[in-house]
Amino acid sequence: MSQRLAGKTALITGGAQGIGKAIAQRFVFEGARVIVTDVQEEKGAALAAQLGSKALFLRHDVAREDDWTRVIREATAQFGGFDTLVNNAAVGFTGNIENATFDHWRKTQAINLDGVFLGCHHSMEILKVNAPASIVNITSATIVKAYSKYISYSASKAAVRQLNQSMALYCARAGYAIRCNMVRPGSIMTPIQDLVIAESGVAREAYLQSLNAEHPMGRIGRPEEVANAVVFLASDEASFITGAEIAVDGGLSL
């Protein structure tokens, strides 16, 4: 069995389903312990039970600062803290500059951007203690390829990219052994994608055919393909990599 992450402990937000779930499963396979956090308690607890003693589930609203302090406190008490932070939790609402609502805009920024800031800000001390450490932020192909109907989501993910670069530079110059990198997925087949398809009003097969055709490789991605890139960036194989971004998008952003 591969053990590329042996001895590491990771906190993975939005880990109850989709990409986060695939990351948690792969991390455990690679020898890591995982703290899975999500607002979806039933799914998160079921995943932790499936993964066994190397997994812990904690309910977590990433947009709440008090939730971050509680989760870090509980992770420290039960697992001795963590050396890897994967900021994966996110939401997305369709809407262009005319029909997007301010409520959806604020909720998107609160979860997708504020949640990443809060996680990195409050995790810094524990990551310094457990260094060498790694932060992996999940961004999106929408930060380099414009979509008129995803204005809130695209803006939030683009901001995460700049936040990551600022942190990577700061940590390196401060002499902290904390690397900060990004994975940039294209369209990935997850439960959220199912919701987008349902919201579109287009027949599922027709929608997927169009989505597949948009990617130069002729298909959309699988959650485990994103997890592969996250494993690499979190592993010691990436020990001289910080401020980097891996596109897992089938060529969509070319």
Contacts in CASP RR format, 6 or more apart in sequence:
PFRMAT RR
TARGET T0000
AUTHOR 0000-0000-0000
METHOD contacts of the structure
MODEL  1
MSQRLAGKTALITGGAQGIGKAIAQRFVFEGARVIVTDVQEEKGAALAAQ
LGSKALFLRHDVAREDDWTRVIREATAQFGGFDTLVNNAAVGFTGNIENA
TFDHWRKTQAINLDGVFLGCHHSMEILKVNAPASIVNITSATIVKAYSKY
ISYSASKAAVRQLNQSMALYCARAGYAIRCNMVRPGSIMTPIQDLVIAES
GVAREAYLQSLNAEHPMGRIGRPEEVANAVVFLASDEASFITGAEIAVDG
GLSL
1 29 0 8 1.000
2 29 0 8 1.000
2 30 0 8 1.000
3 30 0 8 1.000
3 31 0 8 1.000
4 30 0 8 1.000
4 31 0 8 1.000
4 231 0 8 1.000
4 235 0 8 1.000
4 236 0 8 1.000
4 237 0 8 1.000
5 27 0 8 1.000
5 30 0 8 1.000
5 31 0 8 1.000
5 32 0 8 1.000
5 84 0 8 1.000
5 231 0 8 1.000
5 234 0 8 1.000
5 235 0 8 1.000
6 30 0 8 1.000
6 31 0 8 1.000
6 32 0 8 1.000
7 31 0 8 1.000
7 32 0 8 1.000
7 33 0 8 1.000
8 27 0 8 1.000
8 31 0 8 1.000
8 32 0 8 1.000
8 33 0 8 1.000
8 83 0 8 1.000
8 84 0 8 1.000
8 234 0 8 1.000
9 32 0 8 1.000
9 33 0 8 1.000
9 34 0 8 1.000
9 35 0 8 1.000
9 79 0 8 1.000
9 80 0 8 1.000
9 81 0 8 1.000
9 82 0 8 1.000
9 83 0 8 1.000
9 84 0 8 1.000
9 130 0 8 1.000
10 24 0 8 1.000
10 27 0 8 1.000
10 32 0 8 1.000
10 33 0 8 1.000
10 34 0 8 1.000
10 35 0 8 1.000
10 82 0 8 1.000
10 83 0 8 1.000
10 84 0 8 1.000
10 85 0 8 1.000
10 86 0 8 1.000
10 234 0 8 1.000
11 34 0 8 1.000
11 35 0 8 1.000
11 37 0 8 1.000
11 71 0 8 1.000
11 72 0 8 1.000
11 75 0 8 1.000
11 81 0 8 1.000
11 82 0 8 1.000
11 84 0 8 1.000
11 85 0 8 1.000
11 86 0 8 1.000
11 123 0 8 1.000
12 20 0 8 1.000
12 23 0 8 1.000
12 24 0 8 1.000
12 27 0 8 1.000
12 34 0 8 1.000
12 35 0 8 1.000
12 36 0 8 1.000
12 37 0 8 1.000
12 86 0 8 1.000
12 88 0 8 1.000
13 37 0 8 1.000
13 38 0 8 1.000
13 60 0 8 1.000
13 62 0 8 1.000
13 86 0 8 1.000
13 87 0 8 1.000
13 88 0 8 1.000
13 89 0 8 1.000
13 115 0 8 1.000
13 119 0 8 1.000
14 20 0 8 1.000
14 36 0 8 1.000
14 37 0 8 1.000
14 38 0 8 1.000
14 40 0 8 1.000
14 60 0 8 1.000
14 62 0 8 1.000
14 88 0 8 1.000
14 89 0 8 1.000
14 90 0 8 1.000
15 21 0 8 1.000
15 23 0 8 1.000
15 24 0 8 1.000
15 36 0 8 1.000
15 37 0 8 1.000
15 38 0 8 1.000
15 44 0 8 1.000
15 47 0 8 1.000
15 88 0 8 1.000
15 89 0 8 1.000
16 36 0 8 1.000
16 38 0 8 1.000
16 40 0 8 1.000
16 43 0 8 1.000
16 44 0 8 1.000
16 47 0 8 1.000
16 57 0 8 1.000
17 38 0 8 1.000
17 40 0 8 1.000
17 43 0 8 1.000
17 190 0 8 1.000
17 191 0 8 1.000
18 188 0 8 1.000
18 190 0 8 1.000
18 191 0 8 1.000
18 192 0 8 1.000
18 223 0 8 1.000
19 88 0 8 1.000
19 138 0 8 1.000
19 185 0 8 1.000
19 188 0 8 1.000
19 190 0 8 1.000
19 223 0 8 1.000
19 226 0 8 1.000
19 227 0 8 1.000
20 86 0 8 1.000
20 88 0 8 1.000
20 223 0 8 1.000
20 227 0 8 1.000
21 47 0 8 1.000
21 223 0 8 1.000
22 222 0 8 1.000
22 223 0 8 1.000
22 224 0 8 1.000
22 226 0 8 1.000
22 227 0 8 1.000
23 86 0 8 1.000
23 88 0 8 1.000
23 223 0 8 1.000
23 226 0 8 1.000
23 227 0 8 1.000
23 230 0 8 1.000
23 231 0 8 1.000
24 34 0 8 1.000
24 36 0 8 1.000
24 47 0 8 1.000
24 51 0 8 1.000
24 55 0 8 1.000
25 47 0 8 1.000
25 51 0 8 1.000
25 227 0 8 1.000
26 224 0 8 1.000
26 227 0 8 1.000
26 228 0 8 1.000
26 230 0 8 1.000
26 231 0 8 1.000
27 34 0 8 1.000
27 227 0 8 1.000
27 231 0 8 1.000
27 234 0 8 1.000
28 34 0 8 1.000
28 51 0 8 1.000
28 54 0 8 1.000
28 55 0 8 1.000
30 231 0 8 1.000
30 235 0 8 1.000
31 54 0 8 1.000
32 54 0 8 1.000
32 84 0 8 1.000
32 234 0 8 1.000
33 54 0 8 1.000
33 55 0 8 1.000
33 56 0 8 1.000
33 79 0 8 1.000
34 51 0 8 1.000
34 54 0 8 1.000
34 55 0 8 1.000
34 56 0 8 1.000
35 55 0 8 1.000
35 56 0 8 1.000
35 57 0 8 1.000
35 58 0 8 1.000
35 71 0 8 1.000
35 75 0 8 1.000
35 79 0 8 1.000
35 81 0 8 1.000
35 82 0 8 1.000
36 44 0 8 1.000
36 47 0 8 1.000
36 48 0 8 1.000
36 51 0 8 1.000
36 55 0 8 1.000
36 56 0 8 1.000
36 57 0 8 1.000
36 58 0 8 1.000
37 57 0 8 1.000
37 58 0 8 1.000
37 59 0 8 1.000
37 60 0 8 1.000
37 62 0 8 1.000
37 71 0 8 1.000
37 89 0 8 1.000
38 44 0 8 1.000
38 57 0 8 1.000
38 59 0 8 1.000
38 60 0 8 1.000
38 89 0 8 1.000
39 59 0 8 1.000
39 60 0 8 1.000
39 61 0 8 1.000
41 57 0 8 1.000
41 59 0 8 1.000
44 57 0 8 1.000
45 57 0 8 1.000
47 55 0 8 1.000
47 57 0 8 1.000
48 55 0 8 1.000
48 56 0 8 1.000
48 57 0 8 1.000
56 75 0 8 1.000
56 78 0 8 1.000
56 79 0 8 1.000
58 71 0 8 1.000
58 74 0 8 1.000
58 75 0 8 1.000
60 67 0 8 1.000
60 68 0 8 1.000
60 71 0 8 1.000
60 89 0 8 1.000
61 67 0 8 1.000
62 68 0 8 1.000
62 87 0 8 1.000
62 89 0 8 1.000
62 111 0 8 1.000
62 114 0 8 1.000
62 115 0 8 1.000
62 116 0 8 1.000
62 118 0 8 1.000
62 119 0 8 1.000
63 107 0 8 1.000
63 110 0 8 1.000
63 111 0 8 1.000
63 114 0 8 1.000
63 115 0 8 1.000
63 118 0 8 1.000
65 118 0 8 1.000
65 122 0 8 1.000
68 115 0 8 1.000
68 118 0 8 1.000
68 119 0 8 1.000
68 122 0 8 1.000
69 122 0 8 1.000
72 81 0 8 1.000
72 122 0 8 1.000
72 123 0 8 1.000
72 126 0 8 1.000
75 81 0 8 1.000
75 82 0 8 1.000
76 126 0 8 1.000
81 126 0 8 1.000
81 130 0 8 1.000
82 123 0 8 1.000
82 126 0 8 1.000
82 127 0 8 1.000
82 130 0 8 1.000
83 127 0 8 1.000
83 130 0 8 1.000
83 131 0 8 1.000
83 132 0 8 1.000
83 133 0 8 1.000
83 134 0 8 1.000
84 133 0 8 1.000
84 134 0 8 1.000
84 135 0 8 1.000
84 136 0 8 1.000
84 234 0 8 1.000
85 119 0 8 1.000
85 120 0 8 1.000
85 123 0 8 1.000
85 127 0 8 1.000
85 133 0 8 1.000
85 134 0 8 1.000
85 135 0 8 1.000
85 136 0 8 1.000
86 135 0 8 1.000
86 136 0 8 1.000
86 137 0 8 1.000
86 138 0 8 1.000
86 230 0 8 1.000
86 234 0 8 1.000
87 115 0 8 1.000
87 116 0 8 1.000
87 119 0 8 1.000
87 120 0 8 1.000
87 135 0 8 1.000
87 136 0 8 1.000
87 137 0 8 1.000
87 138 0 8 1.000
87 160 0 8 1.000
88 138 0 8 1.000
89 111 0 8 1.000
89 112 0 8 1.000
89 115 0 8 1.000
90 111 0 8 1.000
90 112 0 8 1.000
90 138 0 8 1.000
90 153 0 8 1.000
90 156 0 8 1.000
90 157 0 8 1.000
91 107 0 8 1.000
91 108 0 8 1.000
91 111 0 8 1.000
91 112 0 8 1.000
91 153 0 8 1.000
92 108 0 8 1.000
92 112 0 8 1.000
92 150 0 8 1.000
92 152 0 8 1.000
92 153 0 8 1.000
92 192 0 8 1.000
93 100 0 8 1.000
93 101 0 8 1.000
93 104 0 8 1.000
93 107 0 8 1.000
93 108 0 8 1.000
93 152 0 8 1.000
93 153 0 8 1.000
94 149 0 8 1.000
94 150 0 8 1.000
94 196 0 8 1.000
94 199 0 8 1.000
95 104 0 8 1.000
95 149 0 8 1.000
95 150 0 8 1.000
95 151 0 8 1.000
95 152 0 8 1.000
96 148 0 8 1.000
96 149 0 8 1.000
96 151 0 8 1.000
97 148 0 8 1.000
97 151 0 8 1.000
100 151 0 8 1.000
100 152 0 8 1.000
104 152 0 8 1.000
105 151 0 8 1.000
105 152 0 8 1.000
108 152 0 8 1.000
108 153 0 8 1.000
108 155 0 8 1.000
108 156 0 8 1.000
109 152 0 8 1.000
109 155 0 8 1.000
109 156 0 8 1.000
109 159 0 8 1.000
112 153 0 8 1.000
112 156 0 8 1.000
112 157 0 8 1.000
112 160 0 8 1.000
113 156 0 8 1.000
113 159 0 8 1.000
113 160 0 8 1.000
113 163 0 8 1.000
116 137 0 8 1.000
116 160 0 8 1.000
116 163 0 8 1.000
117 163 0 8 1.000
120 135 0 8 1.000
120 163 0 8 1.000
120 167 0 8 1.000
120 180 0 8 1.000
123 135 0 8 1.000
124 178 0 8 1.000
127 133 0 8 1.000
127 135 0 8 1.000
127 176 0 8 1.000
127 178 0 8 1.000
128 176 0 8 1.000
128 178 0 8 1.000
131 176 0 8 1.000
131 177 0 8 1.000
131 178 0 8 1.000
132 177 0 8 1.000
132 178 0 8 1.000
132 179 0 8 1.000
132 236 0 8 1.000
132 239 0 8 1.000
133 177 0 8 1.000
133 178 0 8 1.000
133 179 0 8 1.000
134 178 0 8 1.000
134 179 0 8 1.000
134 180 0 8 1.000
134 181 0 8 1.000
134 233 0 8 1.000
134 234 0 8 1.000
134 238 0 8 1.000
135 164 0 8 1.000
135 167 0 8 1.000
135 178 0 8 1.000
135 179 0 8 1.000
135 180 0 8 1.000
135 181 0 8 1.000
136 181 0 8 1.000
136 182 0 8 1.000
136 183 0 8 1.000
136 230 0 8 1.000
136 233 0 8 1.000
136 234 0 8 1.000
137 160 0 8 1.000
137 161 0 8 1.000
137 163 0 8 1.000
137 164 0 8 1.000
137 180 0 8 1.000
137 181 0 8 1.000
137 182 0 8 1.000
137 183 0 8 1.000
138 182 0 8 1.000
138 183 0 8 1.000
138 185 0 8 1.000
138 226 0 8 1.000
138 230 0 8 1.000
139 157 0 8 1.000
139 158 0 8 1.000
139 160 0 8 1.000
139 161 0 8 1.000
139 164 0 8 1.000
139 182 0 8 1.000
139 183 0 8 1.000
139 184 0 8 1.000
139 185 0 8 1.000
139 245 0 8 1.000
140 153 0 8 1.000
140 154 0 8 1.000
140 157 0 8 1.000
140 184 0 8 1.000
140 185 0 8 1.000
140 186 0 8 1.000
141 184 0 8 1.000
141 185 0 8 1.000
141 186 0 8 1.000
141 187 0 8 1.000
141 247 0 8 1.000
141 249 0 8 1.000
141 252 0 8 1.000
141 253 0 8 1.000
142 150 0 8 1.000
142 153 0 8 1.000
142 154 0 8 1.000
142 157 0 8 1.000
142 158 0 8 1.000
143 154 0 8 1.000
143 157 0 8 1.000
143 158 0 8 1.000
143 161 0 8 1.000
143 184 0 8 1.000
144 184 0 8 1.000
144 253 0 8 1.000
145 252 0 8 1.000
145 253 0 8 1.000
146 154 0 8 1.000
147 154 0 8 1.000
160 182 0 8 1.000
161 182 0 8 1.000
161 245 0 8 1.000
164 180 0 8 1.000
164 181 0 8 1.000
164 182 0 8 1.000
164 243 0 8 1.000
164 245 0 8 1.000
165 180 0 8 1.000
165 243 0 8 1.000
167 180 0 8 1.000
168 179 0 8 1.000
168 180 0 8 1.000
168 181 0 8 1.000
168 242 0 8 1.000
168 243 0 8 1.000
169 243 0 8 1.000
171 178 0 8 1.000
171 179 0 8 1.000
171 180 0 8 1.000
171 242 0 8 1.000
172 242 0 8 1.000
179 233 0 8 1.000
179 238 0 8 1.000
179 239 0 8 1.000
179 241 0 8 1.000
179 242 0 8 1.000
179 243 0 8 1.000
180 242 0 8 1.000
180 243 0 8 1.000
181 233 0 8 1.000
181 238 0 8 1.000
181 241 0 8 1.000
181 242 0 8 1.000
181 243 0 8 1.000
181 244 0 8 1.000
181 245 0 8 1.000
181 246 0 8 1.000
182 243 0 8 1.000
182 244 0 8 1.000
182 245 0 8 1.000
182 246 0 8 1.000
183 226 0 8 1.000
183 229 0 8 1.000
183 230 0 8 1.000
183 233 0 8 1.000
183 245 0 8 1.000
183 246 0 8 1.000
183 248 0 8 1.000
184 245 0 8 1.000
184 246 0 8 1.000
184 247 0 8 1.000
184 248 0 8 1.000
184 249 0 8 1.000
184 253 0 8 1.000
185 221 0 8 1.000
185 226 0 8 1.000
185 248 0 8 1.000
185 249 0 8 1.000
186 215 0 8 1.000
186 220 0 8 1.000
186 221 0 8 1.000
186 247 0 8 1.000
186 248 0 8 1.000
186 249 0 8 1.000
186 250 0 8 1.000
186 252 0 8 1.000
186 253 0 8 1.000
187 193 0 8 1.000
187 211 0 8 1.000
187 214 0 8 1.000
187 215 0 8 1.000
187 220 0 8 1.000
187 221 0 8 1.000
187 249 0 8 1.000
187 252 0 8 1.000
188 220 0 8 1.000
188 221 0 8 1.000
188 222 0 8 1.000
188 223 0 8 1.000
188 225 0 8 1.000
188 226 0 8 1.000
189 220 0 8 1.000
189 221 0 8 1.000
189 222 0 8 1.000
189 223 0 8 1.000
190 223 0 8 1.000
193 220 0 8 1.000
197 204 0 8 1.000
197 207 0 8 1.000
197 208 0 8 1.000
200 207 0 8 1.000
202 210 0 8 1.000
208 220 0 8 1.000
211 220 0 8 1.000
212 218 0 8 1.000
212 219 0 8 1.000
212 220 0 8 1.000
214 252 0 8 1.000
215 221 0 8 1.000
215 249 0 8 1.000
215 250 0 8 1.000
215 251 0 8 1.000
215 252 0 8 1.000
216 250 0 8 1.000
216 251 0 8 1.000
216 252 0 8 1.000
216 254 0 8 1.000
217 250 0 8 1.000
217 251 0 8 1.000
218 250 0 8 1.000
219 250 0 8 1.000
221 248 0 8 1.000
221 250 0 8 1.000
225 248 0 8 1.000
226 248 0 8 1.000
228 248 0 8 1.000
229 246 0 8 1.000
229 248 0 8 1.000
232 238 0 8 1.000
232 246 0 8 1.000
233 241 0 8 1.000
233 244 0 8 1.000
233 246 0 8 1.000
238 244 0 8 1.000
247 253 0 8 1.000
END
